[in-house]
């Protein structure tokens, strides 16, 4: 299945990497790579992700990695990652 990233989700990853890199640049790179891999896995089993409770729509789902939420839209050919954020924050779309 195809994995696409919205402009917002790409900016989210950049912000996450910059934030973590303040303390440890190598850890930041590894963490963002793990987030990307988790999204790739979600693309292979798109409907296995949890329906996002804030929207309660079958096509808006999410998977988790640690405290991070990866929110995506299920499409015919894969998924579009909408946003990636630390789960203690409120979801804003």
C-alpha positions in Angstrom: 0.0 0.0 0.0 1.0 3.6 -0.7 2.2 5.9 2.1 1.9 9.6 1.6 2.8 12.5 4.0 0.8 15.7 4.2 2.8 18.9 4.4 1.7 19.3 8.0 2.9 15.8 8.9 6.3 16.5 7.3 6.6 19.7 9.3 5.5 17.8 12.5 8.4 15.3 12.0 10.9 18.2 11.4 9.7 19.9 14.6 9.9 16.6 16.6 13.4 16.0 15.4 14.5 19.6 16.2 13.0 19.4 19.7 14.7 16.1 20.6 18.0 17.1 18.9 18.4 19.9 21.5 19.3 17.1 23.9 20.6 14.4 21.6 20.8 14.8 17.8 21.4 11.0 17.2 18.4 10.0 19.3 16.3 12.5 17.3 17.2 11.0 14.0 16.5 7.5 15.3 13.2 8.5 16.8 12.0 10.1 13.6 13.1 7.0 11.7 11.0 4.9 14.0 8.0 7.2 13.5 8.4 6.9 9.7 8.6 3.1 10.0 5.5 2.9 12.2 3.6 4.9 9.6 4.9 2.6 6.9 3.6 -0.4 8.9 0.3 1.3 9.2 0.0 1.7 5.5 0.2 -2.1 5.1 -2.7 -2.7 7.6 -4.5 0.6 7.4 -7.8 -0.5 8.9 -6.0 -2.0 11.9 -5.4 1.5 13.3 -7.7 2.9 15.9 -10.5 5.2 14.8 -9.6 8.6 16.0 -12.1 9.3 18.8 -12.1 13.1 18.2 -13.6 12.5 14.7 -15.3 9.0 15.0 -14.9 8.5 11.2 -14.0 5.1 9.8 -11.4 6.6 7.4 -9.5 8.7 10.0 -7.4 6.4 12.1 -4.3 6.4 14.2 -1.4 4.3 15.4 0.9 5.0 18.4 4.6 4.9 19.0 5.4 5.7 22.6 3.5 8.8 23.4 3.2 9.9 19.8 0.0 9.7 17.8 0.3 9.2 14.0 -3.1 10.2 12.5 -3.9 9.2 9.0 -6.7 9.1 6.4 -7.3 5.7 4.8 -7.4 6.0 1.0 -8.1 3.5 -1.8 -4.4 3.0 -2.5 -2.9 3.4 1.0 -2.8 6.1 3.7 -2.2 9.8 3.9 -0.5 10.8 7.2 -2.3 13.9 8.4 -0.3 14.8 11.6 2.2 13.4 14.1 2.1 14.7 17.6 2.9 14.0 21.2 -0.2 12.4 22.7 -0.6 14.7 25.7 -1.4 17.6 23.3 -4.9 18.1 21.8 -5.5 17.0 18.3 -6.0 20.0 16.0 -6.9 19.5 12.3 
